[in-house]
Amino acid sequence: MIFTNGSTNHARQVLRQLDLEALFEDIFDIEAADYLPKPYPQTYHQLIARNGIAPERSVLLEDMAINLEPAAELGMTTVWVRDPERLDAAQARPDYVHHEVCDLTGWLQSLLG
């Protein structure tokens, strides 16, 4: 599932460009969140309720660490996908970040063995 502060249309365009459309079942966008962006906790509760998500069985991958805090508080495993060239790259890893990766593809492949 895609959880974005953007629009569904934008997310679909990005997925289409990356040829990843078939990998995601749904998009939870800013409109579905009643225009309350991440990291508002209410937005995470809406995402969970609308999609029947079990937080303790879920992983949230995010490029902004601050957006992972509510997810961790709800019991989700959190993955901060860092871009070493972004200004926040020098930020220390917060306690609510369970995994920190710069190479998402490599990290996912390492999980698969």
C-alpha positions in Angstrom: 0.0 0.0 0.0 1.1 3.5 -0.7 0.7 6.0 2.2 1.3 9.5 0.8 0.9 13.1 1.7 0.4 13.6 -2.1 -2.5 12.8 -4.3 -3.5 9.4 -5.6 -3.1 10.7 -9.2 0.5 11.7 -8.4 1.3 8.4 -6.7 -0.1 6.5 -9.7 2.0 8.5 -12.1 5.1 7.7 -10.1 4.3 4.0 -9.9 3.6 3.9 -13.7 6.9 5.7 -14.4 8.7 3.1 -12.2 6.7 0.2 -13.6 5.6 -0.7 -10.0 1.8 -0.4 -10.4 1.2 -4.1 -10.0 3.0 -4.3 -6.6 0.5 -2.1 -4.6 -3.1 -2.8 -3.8 -4.2 0.7 -2.7 -3.2 4.3 -2.2 -4.0 6.2 1.0 -3.6 9.8 0.0 -4.0 13.3 1.5 -7.7 13.3 0.5 -8.3 10.0 2.3 -6.6 11.5 5.3 -9.1 14.4 5.3 -6.1 16.7 4.4 -4.3 16.0 7.7 -0.8 15.0 6.5 1.7 12.7 8.1 2.8 12.8 10.9 -0.6 13.7 12.5 -1.5 10.6 14.5 -5.2 10.7 13.4 -4.1 10.1 9.9 -2.4 6.8 10.9 -5.5 5.7 12.7 -7.6 6.4 9.6 -5.2 4.4 7.5 -5.4 1.5 9.9 -9.2 1.5 10.2 -9.9 2.0 6.5 -7.6 -0.9 5.5 -7.9 -3.3 8.4 -4.2 -3.1 9.1 -2.7 -4.9 12.1 0.0 -2.5 13.1 2.1 -5.2 14.9 2.2 -7.0 11.5 3.1 -4.0 9.4 6.1 -2.2 8.2 6.2 1.5 7.3 9.0 2.7 5.0 9.5 6.4 4.9 12.0 8.9 3.7 11.3 11.4 6.5 12.1 10.0 10.0 9.6 12.2 11.8 6.7 10.5 9.9 7.8 7.2 11.5 7.1 8.2 15.1 3.3 7.7 15.1 3.7 4.4 13.3 6.2 3.1 15.9 3.8 4.3 18.7 1.1 2.2 17.1 3.3 -0.9 17.0 4.5 -0.8 13.4 8.0 -1.7 12.4 9.6 1.4 11.0 12.2 1.8 8.2 13.9 5.1 7.5 15.0 5.2 3.9 17.7 7.8 4.0 19.0 9.8 1.1 22.6 10.8 2.1 22.3 13.9 0.1 19.3 15.4 1.9 19.8 17.9 4.6 18.3 15.7 7.3 20.9 12.9 6.4 23.1 14.1 9.3 20.3 13.7 11.8 20.9 11.0 14.4 18.7 7.9 14.2 15.7 8.5 16.5 14.6 5.8 18.9 11.4 5.2 17.0 13.3 4.1 13.9 13.8 0.4 13.9 15.8 0.1 10.7 17.8 2.7 8.7 18.8 2.1 5.1 20.2 4.1 2.2 19.9 1.2 -0.3 16.4 0.0 -0.1 16.7 -2.6 -2.9 19.9 -4.0 -1.3 18.3 -4.1 2.1 15.2 -5.9 0.8 17.3 -8.4 -1.1 19.3 -9.1 2.1 16.0 -10.0 3.9 15.1 -12.5 1.2 18.5 -14.1 1.5 
